[in-house]
Amino acid sequence: MTIIPQHLKLLFEQELLQELSLLEAVCFSANSTLLKSGAYIKVIPIVLKGRVKVIRKDDSDKEILLYHIEPNESCILSITSAVNDKKSRVDAVTEEDSEIIIVPAQKVKEWMEKYSGWRKFLMQLYHERLTELLSIVDEVAFKNMDFRLIERLKEKQKPNTDEIEITHQKLADELGTAREVVSRLLKKLEKEEKIKLLRGKIKIIAPL
C-alpha cells in the first residue's frame, strides 16, 4: 500500500486517499523518460520524491525547459492531454532518483467528476504552471541571455553548497540556446571572478 504524503492528505477526500493508496508507487533512476512527445497519455505521474523536468523539443532535438514537477505535484500538460485524448507535446524526464505514483489516465477523468479535492489540486497546478510559463515568455521576450543564465544558476544552487553539478550543454538545452553561447557567458562570469568552472561543475565564488 502506497503511503500518501501529509500535504495531499490535507487536500484530498478520504475516499480519494484510499484510491491513491492502492495505486503503485514506482522508483525511477535519474534521466528516466516518463513521457514522450507524440505519444498518447496512458498514465499520469504524482511525484512523491525526487524531481521531474518537463521539456519541449524542436525537430533538431534542441530543447527548452518548461517547468519542474516537484514532490506532491503532477504534470498538468499530461493531464490536459489525457482528458482531451490528445497526444503529448512534451517530454518528461527525471532529473534525480524519484518515487512516483502511477495514476491511470482514466482515473484522472473519473476523479474530476467525483472529488472536489482533486479539482482543487488541478486548479492549483494550472495556476502554478501558467505562472511559470509566463515567466518563460518574459525571459525569452524581454530578458537577455546573460541575465537568464545567472537566474538559472541561482535557481540551481542548493542551500549550503557553492557547487552546481551541470554541464554547459545541459544549461544550453534548458535555456534554449547554443552551448557555445553558454560557454562564452560562463567564461565571462569566471573572468569577473564570480564563478570557477570545473569539470561537470560550476563553483560559485561571489554573489551573482
C-alpha positions, 0 to 999 in steps of 0.5 A: 500500500502506497503511503500518501504524503501529509500535504495531499492528505490535507487536500484530498477526500478520504475516499480519494486517499484510499484510491491513491493508496492502492495505486503503485508507487514506482522508483525511477533512476535519474534521466528516466523518460516518463513521457514522450512527445507524440505519444498518447497519455496512458498514465499520469505521474504524482511525484512523491520524491525526487524531481521531474523536468518537463521539456519541449523539443524542436525537430533538431532535438534542441530543447527548452525547459518548461517547468519542474514537477516537484514532490506532491505535484503532477504534470498538468500538460499530461493531464490536459492531454489525457482528458482531451485524448490528445497526444503529448507535446512534451517530454518528461524526464527525471532529473534525480532518483524519484518515487512516483505514483502511477495514476491511470489516465482514466482515473484522472477523468473519473476523479474530476467528476467525483472529488472536489479535492482533486479539482482543487489540486488541478486548479492549483497546478494550472495556476502554478504552471501558467505562472511559470510559463509566463515567466518563460515568455518574459525571459525569452521576450524581454530578458537577455541571455546573460541575465537568464543564465545567472537566474538559472544558476541561482535557481540551481544552487542548493542551500549550503553548497557553492557547487552546481553539478551541470554541464554547459550543454545541459544549461544550453538545452534548458535555456534554449540556446547554443552551448557555445553561447553558454560557454562564452557567458560562463567564461565571462562570469569566471573572468569577473571572478564570480564563478570557477568552472570545473569539470561537470561543475560550476563553483560559485565564488561571489554573489551573482 
